Amino acid sequence: MLFKYLLLLTTLLYLVHCKTVTVGTIYDSTGNVRKVYEKKVEFASIPFVKREKEVYFEYPNPGVAIKGIAIKDLDNGLAEPSITRGGLNFGFVTIKLKSERGSGLNYLIEIYA
């Protein structure tokens, strides 16, 4: 019983530490949600410099809204992802990635509609 609680606590600490953001629906068993965009964003680290990158996506068909966004941290680094404009229920999204001072970026961005 104690082992189960220890395993649960360890899992929760791991999930809190990582900087992965998932918003909306990224999986649907009926097949109504599909991946429409995928991009890997990589920047090398420069000592004492914060790296920033904005990723913009606009769905080409008007009237189709974004249903889910997954911003996955591949390095478990200290970078901070954020959705600055658009997002769910919009046809566009702007995602800002900002690294910690002296570290790089390594993210996988997936958008579902």
MODELLER restraints for C-alpha pairs under 7 A, 6 or more apart:
rsr = mdl.restraints
at = mdl.atoms
rsr.add(forms.Gaussian(group=physical.xy_distance, feature=features.Distance(at['CA:18:A'], at['CA:76:A']), mean=5.43, stdev=0.5))
rsr.add(forms.Gaussian(group=physical.xy_distance, feature=features.Distance(at['CA:19:A'], at['CA:73:A']), mean=5.90, stdev=0.5))
rsr.add(forms.Gaussian(group=physical.xy_distance, feature=features.Distance(at['CA:19:A'], at['CA:76:A']), mean=6.55, stdev=0.5))
rsr.add(forms.Gaussian(group=physical.xy_distance, feature=features.Distance(at['CA:19:A'], at['CA:80:A']), mean=6.64, stdev=0.5))
rsr.add(forms.Gaussian(group=physical.xy_distance, feature=features.Distance(at['CA:20:A'], at['CA:71:A']), mean=5.69, stdev=0.5))
rsr.add(forms.Gaussian(group=physical.xy_distance, feature=features.Distance(at['CA:20:A'], at['CA:72:A']), mean=4.62, stdev=0.5))
rsr.add(forms.Gaussian(group=physical.xy_distance, feature=features.Distance(at['CA:20:A'], at['CA:73:A']), mean=5.19, stdev=0.5))
rsr.add(forms.Gaussian(group=physical.xy_distance, feature=features.Distance(at['CA:21:A'], at['CA:70:A']), mean=5.86, stdev=0.5))
rsr.add(forms.Gaussian(group=physical.xy_distance, feature=features.Distance(at['CA:21:A'], at['CA:71:A']), mean=5.03, stdev=0.5))
rsr.add(forms.Gaussian(group=physical.xy_distance, feature=features.Distance(at['CA:21:A'], at['CA:72:A']), mean=6.44, stdev=0.5))
rsr.add(forms.Gaussian(group=physical.xy_distance, feature=features.Distance(at['CA:22:A'], at['CA:69:A']), mean=5.80, stdev=0.5))
rsr.add(forms.Gaussian(group=physical.xy_distance, feature=features.Distance(at['CA:22:A'], at['CA:70:A']), mean=4.40, stdev=0.5))
rsr.add(forms.Gaussian(group=physical.xy_distance, feature=features.Distance(at['CA:22:A'], at['CA:71:A']), mean=6.25, stdev=0.5))
rsr.add(forms.Gaussian(group=physical.xy_distance, feature=features.Distance(at['CA:23:A'], at['CA:68:A']), mean=5.58, stdev=0.5))
rsr.add(forms.Gaussian(group=physical.xy_distance, feature=features.Distance(at['CA:23:A'], at['CA:69:A']), mean=5.19, stdev=0.5))
rsr.add(forms.Gaussian(group=physical.xy_distance, feature=features.Distance(at['CA:23:A'], at['CA:70:A']), mean=6.40, stdev=0.5))
rsr.add(forms.Gaussian(group=physical.xy_distance, feature=features.Distance(at['CA:24:A'], at['CA:67:A']), mean=5.78, stdev=0.5))
rsr.add(forms.Gaussian(group=physical.xy_distance, feature=features.Distance(at['CA:24:A'], at['CA:68:A']), mean=4.19, stdev=0.5))
rsr.add(forms.Gaussian(group=physical.xy_distance, feature=features.Distance(at['CA:24:A'], at['CA:69:A']), mean=6.41, stdev=0.5))
rsr.add(forms.Gaussian(group=physical.xy_distance, feature=features.Distance(at['CA:24:A'], at['CA:88:A']), mean=6.85, stdev=0.5))
rsr.add(forms.Gaussian(group=physical.xy_distance, feature=features.Distance(at['CA:25:A'], at['CA:67:A']), mean=5.70, stdev=0.5))
rsr.add(forms.Gaussian(group=physical.xy_distance, feature=features.Distance(at['CA:25:A'], at['CA:68:A']), mean=4.59, stdev=0.5))
rsr.add(forms.Gaussian(group=physical.xy_distance, feature=features.Distance(at['CA:26:A'], at['CA:33:A']), mean=6.82, stdev=0.5))
rsr.add(forms.Gaussian(group=physical.xy_distance, feature=features.Distance(at['CA:26:A'], at['CA:68:A']), mean=5.10, stdev=0.5))
rsr.add(forms.Gaussian(group=physical.xy_distance, feature=features.Distance(at['CA:26:A'], at['CA:69:A']), mean=6.91, stdev=0.5))
rsr.add(forms.Gaussian(group=physical.xy_distance, feature=features.Distance(at['CA:26:A'], at['CA:112:A']), mean=6.11, stdev=0.5))
rsr.add(forms.Gaussian(group=physical.xy_distance, feature=features.Distance(at['CA:27:A'], at['CA:33:A']), mean=6.48, stdev=0.5))
rsr.add(forms.Gaussian(group=physical.xy_distance, feature=features.Distance(at['CA:33:A'], at['CA:112:A']), mean=6.24, stdev=0.5))
rsr.add(forms.Gaussian(group=physical.xy_distance, feature=features.Distance(at['CA:33:A'], at['CA:113:A']), mean=5.54, stdev=0.5))
rsr.add(forms.Gaussian(group=physical.xy_distance, feature=features.Distance(at['CA:34:A'], at['CA:112:A']), mean=5.37, stdev=0.5))
rsr.add(forms.Gaussian(group=physical.xy_distance, feature=features.Distance(at['CA:34:A'], at['CA:113:A']), mean=5.72, stdev=0.5))
rsr.add(forms.Gaussian(group=physical.xy_distance, feature=features.Distance(at['CA:35:A'], at['CA:110:A']), mean=6.92, stdev=0.5))
rsr.add(forms.Gaussian(group=physical.xy_distance, feature=features.Distance(at['CA:35:A'], at['CA:111:A']), mean=5.88, stdev=0.5))
rsr.add(forms.Gaussian(group=physical.xy_distance, feature=features.Distance(at['CA:35:A'], at['CA:112:A']), mean=4.34, stdev=0.5))
rsr.add(forms.Gaussian(group=physical.xy_distance, feature=features.Distance(at['CA:35:A'], at['CA:113:A']), mean=6.52, stdev=0.5))
rsr.add(forms.Gaussian(group=physical.xy_distance, feature=features.Distance(at['CA:36:A'], at['CA:111:A']), mean=5.89, stdev=0.5))
rsr.add(forms.Gaussian(group=physical.xy_distance, feature=features.Distance(at['CA:36:A'], at['CA:112:A']), mean=5.49, stdev=0.5))
rsr.add(forms.Gaussian(group=physical.xy_distance, feature=features.Distance(at['CA:36:A'], at['CA:113:A']), mean=6.40, stdev=0.5))
rsr.add(forms.Gaussian(group=physical.xy_distance, feature=features.Distance(at['CA:37:A'], at['CA:110:A']), mean=5.65, stdev=0.5))
rsr.add(forms.Gaussian(group=physical.xy_distance, feature=features.Distance(at['CA:37:A'], at['CA:111:A']), mean=5.09, stdev=0.5))
rsr.add(forms.Gaussian(group=physical.xy_distance, feature=features.Distance(at['CA:38:A'], at['CA:109:A']), mean=5.57, stdev=0.5))
rsr.add(forms.Gaussian(group=physical.xy_distance, feature=features.Distance(at['CA:38:A'], at['CA:110:A']), mean=4.55, stdev=0.5))
rsr.add(forms.Gaussian(group=physical.xy_distance, feature=features.Distance(at['CA:38:A'], at['CA:111:A']), mean=6.56, stdev=0.5))
rsr.add(forms.Gaussian(group=physical.xy_distance, feature=features.Distance(at['CA:39:A'], at['CA:108:A']), mean=5.84, stdev=0.5))
rsr.add(forms.Gaussian(group=physical.xy_distance, feature=features.Distance(at['CA:39:A'], at['CA:109:A']), mean=5.24, stdev=0.5))
rsr.add(forms.Gaussian(group=physical.xy_distance, feature=features.Distance(at['CA:39:A'], at['CA:110:A']), mean=6.74, stdev=0.5))
rsr.add(forms.Gaussian(group=physical.xy_distance, feature=features.Distance(at['CA:40:A'], at['CA:107:A']), mean=5.75, stdev=0.5))
rsr.add(forms.Gaussian(group=physical.xy_distance, feature=features.Distance(at['CA:40:A'], at['CA:108:A']), mean=4.46, stdev=0.5))
rsr.add(forms.Gaussian(group=physical.xy_distance, feature=features.Distance(at['CA:40:A'], at['CA:109:A']), mean=6.25, stdev=0.5))
rsr.add(forms.Gaussian(group=physical.xy_distance, feature=features.Distance(at['CA:41:A'], at['CA:105:A']), mean=6.93, stdev=0.5))
rsr.add(forms.Gaussian(group=physical.xy_distance, feature=features.Distance(at['CA:41:A'], at['CA:106:A']), mean=5.69, stdev=0.5))
rsr.add(forms.Gaussian(group=physical.xy_distance, feature=features.Distance(at['CA:41:A'], at['CA:107:A']), mean=5.16, stdev=0.5))
rsr.add(forms.Gaussian(group=physical.xy_distance, feature=features.Distance(at['CA:41:A'], at['CA:108:A']), mean=6.27, stdev=0.5))
rsr.add(forms.Gaussian(group=physical.xy_distance, feature=features.Distance(at['CA:42:A'], at['CA:105:A']), mean=5.21, stdev=0.5))
rsr.add(forms.Gaussian(group=physical.xy_distance, feature=features.Distance(at['CA:42:A'], at['CA:106:A']), mean=4.54, stdev=0.5))
rsr.add(forms.Gaussian(group=physical.xy_distance, feature=features.Distance(at['CA:42:A'], at['CA:107:A']), mean=6.59, stdev=0.5))
rsr.add(forms.Gaussian(group=physical.xy_distance, feature=features.Distance(at['CA:43:A'], at['CA:104:A']), mean=5.29, stdev=0.5))
rsr.add(forms.Gaussian(group=physical.xy_distance, feature=features.Distance(at['CA:43:A'], at['CA:105:A']), mean=4.92, stdev=0.5))
rsr.add(forms.Gaussian(group=physical.xy_distance, feature=features.Distance(at['CA:43:A'], at['CA:106:A']), mean=6.66, stdev=0.5))
rsr.add(forms.Gaussian(group=physical.xy_distance, feature=features.Distance(at['CA:44:A'], at['CA:104:A']), mean=4.77, stdev=0.5))
rsr.add(forms.Gaussian(group=physical.xy_distance, feature=features.Distance(at['CA:44:A'], at['CA:105:A']), mean=6.72, stdev=0.5))
rsr.add(forms.Gaussian(group=physical.xy_distance, feature=features.Distance(at['CA:45:A'], at['CA:102:A']), mean=5.76, stdev=0.5))
rsr.add(forms.Gaussian(group=physical.xy_distance, feature=features.Distance(at['CA:45:A'], at['CA:103:A']), mean=4.50, stdev=0.5))
rsr.add(forms.Gaussian(group=physical.xy_distance, feature=features.Distance(at['CA:45:A'], at['CA:104:A']), mean=3.96, stdev=0.5))
rsr.add(forms.Gaussian(group=physical.xy_distance, feature=features.Distance(at['CA:46:A'], at['CA:102:A']), mean=5.39, stdev=0.5))
rsr.add(forms.Gaussian(group=physical.xy_distance, feature=features.Distance(at['CA:46:A'], at['CA:103:A']), mean=6.64, stdev=0.5))
rsr.add(forms.Gaussian(group=physical.xy_distance, feature=features.Distance(at['CA:47:A'], at['CA:102:A']), mean=4.29, stdev=0.5))
rsr.add(forms.Gaussian(group=physical.xy_distance, feature=features.Distance(at['CA:48:A'], at['CA:101:A']), mean=5.38, stdev=0.5))
rsr.add(forms.Gaussian(group=physical.xy_distance, feature=features.Distance(at['CA:48:A'], at['CA:102:A']), mean=4.63, stdev=0.5))
rsr.add(forms.Gaussian(group=physical.xy_distance, feature=features.Distance(at['CA:49:A'], at['CA:101:A']), mean=5.13, stdev=0.5))
rsr.add(forms.Gaussian(group=physical.xy_distance, feature=features.Distance(at['CA:49:A'], at['CA:102:A']), mean=5.26, stdev=0.5))
rsr.add(forms.Gaussian(group=physical.xy_distance, feature=features.Distance(at['CA:50:A'], at['CA:98:A']), mean=6.97, stdev=0.5))
rsr.add(forms.Gaussian(group=physical.xy_distance, feature=features.Distance(at['CA:50:A'], at['CA:99:A']), mean=5.50, stdev=0.5))
rsr.add(forms.Gaussian(group=physical.xy_distance, feature=features.Distance(at['CA:50:A'], at['CA:100:A']), mean=5.74, stdev=0.5))
rsr.add(forms.Gaussian(group=physical.xy_distance, feature=features.Distance(at['CA:50:A'], at['CA:101:A']), mean=4.44, stdev=0.5))
rsr.add(forms.Gaussian(group=physical.xy_distance, feature=features.Distance(at['CA:50:A'], at['CA:102:A']), mean=6.27, stdev=0.5))
rsr.add(forms.Gaussian(group=physical.xy_distance, feature=features.Distance(at['CA:51:A'], at['CA:98:A']), mean=5.86, stdev=0.5))
rsr.add(forms.Gaussian(group=physical.xy_distance, feature=features.Distance(at['CA:51:A'], at['CA:99:A']), mean=5.17, stdev=0.5))
rsr.add(forms.Gaussian(group=physical.xy_distance, feature=features.Distance(at['CA:51:A'], at['CA:104:A']), mean=6.57, stdev=0.5))
rsr.add(forms.Gaussian(group=physical.xy_distance, feature=features.Distance(at['CA:52:A'], at['CA:97:A']), mean=5.61, stdev=0.5))
rsr.add(forms.Gaussian(group=physical.xy_distance, feature=features.Distance(at['CA:52:A'], at['CA:98:A']), mean=4.50, stdev=0.5))
rsr.add(forms.Gaussian(group=physical.xy_distance, feature=features.Distance(at['CA:52:A'], at['CA:99:A']), mean=6.38, stdev=0.5))
rsr.add(forms.Gaussian(group=physical.xy_distance, feature=features.Distance(at['CA:53:A'], at['CA:96:A']), mean=5.87, stdev=0.5))
rsr.add(forms.Gaussian(group=physical.xy_distance, feature=features.Distance(at['CA:53:A'], at['CA:97:A']), mean=5.23, stdev=0.5))
rsr.add(forms.Gaussian(group=physical.xy_distance, feature=features.Distance(at['CA:53:A'], at['CA:98:A']), mean=6.65, stdev=0.5))
rsr.add(forms.Gaussian(group=physical.xy_distance, feature=features.Distance(at['CA:54:A'], at['CA:94:A']), mean=6.69, stdev=0.5))
rsr.add(forms.Gaussian(group=physical.xy_distance, feature=features.Distance(at['CA:54:A'], at['CA:95:A']), mean=5.57, stdev=0.5))
rsr.add(forms.Gaussian(group=physical.xy_distance, feature=features.Distance(at['CA:54:A'], at['CA:96:A']), mean=4.45, stdev=0.5))
rsr.add(forms.Gaussian(group=physical.xy_distance, feature=features.Distance(at['CA:54:A'], at['CA:97:A']), mean=6.26, stdev=0.5))
rsr.add(forms.Gaussian(group=physical.xy_distance, feature=features.Distance(at['CA:55:A'], at['CA:94:A']), mean=5.69, stdev=0.5))
rsr.add(forms.Gaussian(group=physical.xy_distance, feature=features.Distance(at['CA:55:A'], at['CA:95:A']), mean=5.14, stdev=0.5))
rsr.add(forms.Gaussian(group=physical.xy_distance, feature=features.Distance(at['CA:55:A'], at['CA:96:A']), mean=6.46, stdev=0.5))
rsr.add(forms.Gaussian(group=physical.xy_distance, feature=features.Distance(at['CA:56:A'], at['CA:93:A']), mean=5.90, stdev=0.5))
rsr.add(forms.Gaussian(group=physical.xy_distance, feature=features.Distance(at['CA:56:A'], at['CA:94:A']), mean=4.50, stdev=0.5))
rsr.add(forms.Gaussian(group=physical.xy_distance, feature=features.Distance(at['CA:56:A'], at['CA:95:A']), mean=6.46, stdev=0.5))
rsr.add(forms.Gaussian(group=physical.xy_distance, feature=features.Distance(at['CA:57:A'], at['CA:92:A']), mean=5.52, stdev=0.5))
rsr.add(forms.Gaussian(group=physical.xy_distance, feature=features.Distance(at['CA:57:A'], at['CA:93:A']), mean=5.44, stdev=0.5))
rsr.add(forms.Gaussian(group=physical.xy_distance, feature=features.Distance(at['CA:57:A'], at['CA:94:A']), mean=6.53, stdev=0.5))
rsr.add(forms.Gaussian(group=physical.xy_distance, feature=features.Distance(at['CA:58:A'], at['CA:91:A']), mean=5.89, stdev=0.5))
rsr.add(forms.Gaussian(group=physical.xy_distance, feature=features.Distance(at['CA:58:A'], at['CA:92:A']), mean=4.16, stdev=0.5))
rsr.add(forms.Gaussian(group=physical.xy_distance, feature=features.Distance(at['CA:58:A'], at['CA:93:A']), mean=6.57, stdev=0.5))
rsr.add(forms.Gaussian(group=physical.xy_distance, feature=features.Distance(at['CA:59:A'], at['CA:91:A']), mean=5.36, stdev=0.5))
rsr.add(forms.Gaussian(group=physical.xy_distance, feature=features.Distance(at['CA:59:A'], at['CA:92:A']), mean=6.09, stdev=0.5))
rsr.add(forms.Gaussian(group=physical.xy_distance, feature=features.Distance(at['CA:64:A'], at['CA:91:A']), mean=6.12, stdev=0.5))
rsr.add(forms.Gaussian(group=physical.xy_distance, feature=features.Distance(at['CA:65:A'], at['CA:89:A']), mean=4.80, stdev=0.5))
rsr.add(forms.Gaussian(group=physical.xy_distance, feature=features.Distance(at['CA:65:A'], at['CA:90:A']), mean=4.94, stdev=0.5))
rsr.add(forms.Gaussian(group=physical.xy_distance, feature=features.Distance(at['CA:65:A'], at['CA:91:A']), mean=4.73, stdev=0.5))
rsr.add(forms.Gaussian(group=physical.xy_distance, feature=features.Distance(at['CA:65:A'], at['CA:113:A']), mean=6.18, stdev=0.5))
rsr.add(forms.Gaussian(group=physical.xy_distance, feature=features.Distance(at['CA:66:A'], at['CA:87:A']), mean=6.57, stdev=0.5))
rsr.add(forms.Gaussian(group=physical.xy_distance, feature=features.Distance(at['CA:66:A'], at['CA:88:A']), mean=5.15, stdev=0.5))
rsr.add(forms.Gaussian(group=physical.xy_distance, feature=features.Distance(at['CA:66:A'], at['CA:89:A']), mean=5.38, stdev=0.5))
rsr.add(forms.Gaussian(group=physical.xy_distance, feature=features.Distance(at['CA:66:A'], at['CA:90:A']), mean=5.77, stdev=0.5))
rsr.add(forms.Gaussian(group=physical.xy_distance, feature=features.Distance(at['CA:66:A'], at['CA:91:A']), mean=5.80, stdev=0.5))
rsr.add(forms.Gaussian(group=physical.xy_distance, feature=features.Distance(at['CA:66:A'], at['CA:112:A']), mean=6.02, stdev=0.5))
rsr.add(forms.Gaussian(group=physical.xy_distance, feature=features.Distance(at['CA:66:A'], at['CA:113:A']), mean=4.55, stdev=0.5))
rsr.add(forms.Gaussian(group=physical.xy_distance, feature=features.Distance(at['CA:67:A'], at['CA:88:A']), mean=5.56, stdev=0.5))
rsr.add(forms.Gaussian(group=physical.xy_distance, feature=features.Distance(at['CA:67:A'], at['CA:89:A']), mean=6.39, stdev=0.5))
rsr.add(forms.Gaussian(group=physical.xy_distance, feature=features.Distance(at['CA:67:A'], at['CA:112:A']), mean=5.63, stdev=0.5))
rsr.add(forms.Gaussian(group=physical.xy_distance, feature=features.Distance(at['CA:67:A'], at['CA:113:A']), mean=4.84, stdev=0.5))
rsr.add(forms.Gaussian(group=physical.xy_distance, feature=features.Distance(at['CA:68:A'], at['CA:88:A']), mean=6.46, stdev=0.5))
rsr.add(forms.Gaussian(group=physical.xy_distance, feature=features.Distance(at['CA:68:A'], at['CA:111:A']), mean=5.94, stdev=0.5))
rsr.add(forms.Gaussian(group=physical.xy_distance, feature=features.Distance(at['CA:68:A'], at['CA:112:A']), mean=4.85, stdev=0.5))
rsr.add(forms.Gaussian(group=physical.xy_distance, feature=features.Distance(at['CA:68:A'], at['CA:113:A']), mean=6.63, stdev=0.5))
rsr.add(forms.Gaussian(group=physical.xy_distance, feature=features.Distance(at['CA:69:A'], at['CA:110:A']), mean=5.89, stdev=0.5))
rsr.add(forms.Gaussian(group=physical.xy_distance, feature=features.Distance(at['CA:69:A'], at['CA:111:A']), mean=4.66, stdev=0.5))
rsr.add(forms.Gaussian(group=physical.xy_distance, feature=features.Distance(at['CA:69:A'], at['CA:112:A']), mean=6.17, stdev=0.5))
rsr.add(forms.Gaussian(group=physical.xy_distance, feature=features.Distance(at['CA:70:A'], at['CA:109:A']), mean=5.89, stdev=0.5))
rsr.add(forms.Gaussian(group=physical.xy_distance, feature=features.Distance(at['CA:70:A'], at['CA:110:A']), mean=5.10, stdev=0.5))
rsr.add(forms.Gaussian(group=physical.xy_distance, feature=features.Distance(at['CA:70:A'], at['CA:111:A']), mean=6.44, stdev=0.5))
rsr.add(forms.Gaussian(group=physical.xy_distance, feature=features.Distance(at['CA:71:A'], at['CA:107:A']), mean=6.72, stdev=0.5))
rsr.add(forms.Gaussian(group=physical.xy_distance, feature=features.Distance(at['CA:71:A'], at['CA:108:A']), mean=5.91, stdev=0.5))
rsr.add(forms.Gaussian(group=physical.xy_distance, feature=features.Distance(at['CA:71:A'], at['CA:109:A']), mean=4.64, stdev=0.5))
rsr.add(forms.Gaussian(group=physical.xy_distance, feature=features.Distance(at['CA:71:A'], at['CA:110:A']), mean=6.45, stdev=0.5))
rsr.add(forms.Gaussian(group=physical.xy_distance, feature=features.Distance(at['CA:72:A'], at['CA:107:A']), mean=5.52, stdev=0.5))
rsr.add(forms.Gaussian(group=physical.xy_distance, feature=features.Distance(at['CA:72:A'], at['CA:108:A']), mean=5.09, stdev=0.5))
rsr.add(forms.Gaussian(group=physical.xy_distance, feature=features.Distance(at['CA:72:A'], at['CA:109:A']), mean=6.35, stdev=0.5))
rsr.add(forms.Gaussian(group=physical.xy_distance, feature=features.Distance(at['CA:73:A'], at['CA:106:A']), mean=6.35, stdev=0.5))
rsr.add(forms.Gaussian(group=physical.xy_distance, feature=features.Distance(at['CA:73:A'], at['CA:107:A']), mean=4.78, stdev=0.5))
rsr.add(forms.Gaussian(group=physical.xy_distance, feature=features.Distance(at['CA:73:A'], at['CA:108:A']), mean=6.67, stdev=0.5))
rsr.add(forms.Gaussian(group=physical.xy_distance, feature=features.Distance(at['CA:74:A'], at['CA:106:A']), mean=5.67, stdev=0.5))
rsr.add(forms.Gaussian(group=physical.xy_distance, feature=features.Distance(at['CA:74:A'], at['CA:107:A']), mean=5.52, stdev=0.5))
rsr.add(forms.Gaussian(group=physical.xy_distance, feature=features.Distance(at['CA:74:A'], at['CA:108:A']), mean=6.94, stdev=0.5))
rsr.add(forms.Gaussian(group=physical.xy_distance, feature=features.Distance(at['CA:75:A'], at['CA:106:A']), mean=6.16, stdev=0.5))
rsr.add(forms.Gaussian(group=physical.xy_distance, feature=features.Distance(at['CA:78:A'], at['CA:99:A']), mean=6.45, stdev=0.5))
rsr.add(forms.Gaussian(group=physical.xy_distance, feature=features.Distance(at['CA:78:A'], at['CA:100:A']), mean=5.60, stdev=0.5))
rsr.add(forms.Gaussian(group=physical.xy_distance, feature=features.Distance(at['CA:79:A'], at['CA:97:A']), mean=6.85, stdev=0.5))
rsr.add(forms.Gaussian(group=physical.xy_distance, feature=features.Distance(at['CA:79:A'], at['CA:98:A']), mean=5.46, stdev=0.5))
rsr.add(forms.Gaussian(group=physical.xy_distance, feature=features.Distance(at['CA:79:A'], at['CA:99:A']), mean=3.92, stdev=0.5))
rsr.add(forms.Gaussian(group=physical.xy_distance, feature=features.Distance(at['CA:79:A'], at['CA:100:A']), mean=5.39, stdev=0.5))
rsr.add(forms.Gaussian(group=physical.xy_distance, feature=features.Distance(at['CA:79:A'], at['CA:105:A']), mean=6.63, stdev=0.5))
rsr.add(forms.Gaussian(group=physical.xy_distance, feature=features.Distance(at['CA:80:A'], at['CA:97:A']), mean=5.87, stdev=0.5))
rsr.add(forms.Gaussian(group=physical.xy_distance, feature=features.Distance(at['CA:80:A'], at['CA:98:A']), mean=5.28, stdev=0.5))
rsr.add(forms.Gaussian(group=physical.xy_distance, feature=features.Distance(at['CA:80:A'], at['CA:99:A']), mean=6.26, stdev=0.5))
rsr.add(forms.Gaussian(group=physical.xy_distance, feature=features.Distance(at['CA:81:A'], at['CA:96:A']), mean=5.81, stdev=0.5))
rsr.add(forms.Gaussian(group=physical.xy_distance, feature=features.Distance(at['CA:81:A'], at['CA:97:A']), mean=4.53, stdev=0.5))
rsr.add(forms.Gaussian(group=physical.xy_distance, feature=features.Distance(at['CA:81:A'], at['CA:98:A']), mean=6.43, stdev=0.5))
rsr.add(forms.Gaussian(group=physical.xy_distance, feature=features.Distance(at['CA:82:A'], at['CA:95:A']), mean=5.76, stdev=0.5))
rsr.add(forms.Gaussian(group=physical.xy_distance, feature=features.Distance(at['CA:82:A'], at['CA:96:A']), mean=5.31, stdev=0.5))
rsr.add(forms.Gaussian(group=physical.xy_distance, feature=features.Distance(at['CA:82:A'], at['CA:97:A']), mean=6.54, stdev=0.5))
rsr.add(forms.Gaussian(group=physical.xy_distance, feature=features.Distance(at['CA:83:A'], at['CA:94:A']), mean=5.98, stdev=0.5))
rsr.add(forms.Gaussian(group=physical.xy_distance, feature=features.Distance(at['CA:83:A'], at['CA:95:A']), mean=4.55, stdev=0.5))
rsr.add(forms.Gaussian(group=physical.xy_distance, feature=features.Distance(at['CA:83:A'], at['CA:96:A']), mean=6.26, stdev=0.5))
rsr.add(forms.Gaussian(group=physical.xy_distance, feature=features.Distance(at['CA:84:A'], at['CA:94:A']), mean=5.66, stdev=0.5))
rsr.add(forms.Gaussian(group=physical.xy_distance, feature=features.Distance(at['CA:84:A'], at['CA:95:A']), mean=5.90, stdev=0.5))
rsr.add(forms.Gaussian(group=physical.xy_distance, feature=features.Distance(at['CA:84:A'], at['CA:96:A']), mean=6.60, stdev=0.5))
rsr.add(forms.Gaussian(group=physical.xy_distance, feature=features.Distance(at['CA:85:A'], at['CA:93:A']), mean=5.63, stdev=0.5))
rsr.add(forms.Gaussian(group=physical.xy_distance, feature=features.Distance(at['CA:85:A'], at['CA:94:A']), mean=5.10, stdev=0.5))
rsr.add(forms.Gaussian(group=physical.xy_distance, feature=features.Distance(at['CA:86:A'], at['CA:92:A']), mean=5.45, stdev=0.5))
rsr.add(forms.Gaussian(group=physical.xy_distance, feature=features.Distance(at['CA:86:A'], at['CA:93:A']), mean=4.39, stdev=0.5))
rsr.add(forms.Gaussian(group=physical.xy_distance, feature=features.Distance(at['CA:86:A'], at['CA:94:A']), mean=6.47, stdev=0.5))
rsr.add(forms.Gaussian(group=physical.xy_distance, feature=features.Distance(at['CA:87:A'], at['CA:93:A']), mean=4.71, stdev=0.5))
rsr.add(forms.Gaussian(group=physical.xy_distance, feature=features.Distance(at['CA:99:A'], at['CA:105:A']), mean=6.11, stdev=0.5))
